[in-house]
């Protein structure tokens, strides 16, 4: 178990990462908040010994993915208007809002690799381990996600 101070430090450091990943799966801010709380509660309660900071981060991502998969199977799952949520976010550049919408339009398996690769900085090999898929599958999903995203963005330019 962590000391309260250590847990607080870890929670502050990883809360946004957990939320982003959960939101990429669920497309719903309240559900992503619930997942974030559940994952952090699991971290607080765990007796697991972590080897390093990277081990903690990988564990948190794995738990988040599992929690999201469980939530997606729930018959009580809520949906939220993505446009309404995107409207209350602030983006650094004008095109970032559209990029966000297009990423959220991807299939969940593609959204997950985009978030892990571009926003969390994981390599293909690390993503494969975290998502419990073969390395080649992780690479293929990333390539397909990029292609799909590129096509969506180009089609949007013509609209």
Protein Blocks (a to p, Z undefined) as FASTA:
>chain_A
ZZfklmmmmmmmmmmmmmmmmmmmnopaklmmmmmmmmmmmmmmpcbdcfbfklmmmmmm
mmmmmmmmmmmmpmkbccddfklmmmmpccfbfklmmmmmmmmmpcfklmmmmmmmmmno
pafklmmmmnopafklmmmmmmmmmmmmmmmmmmmmmZZ
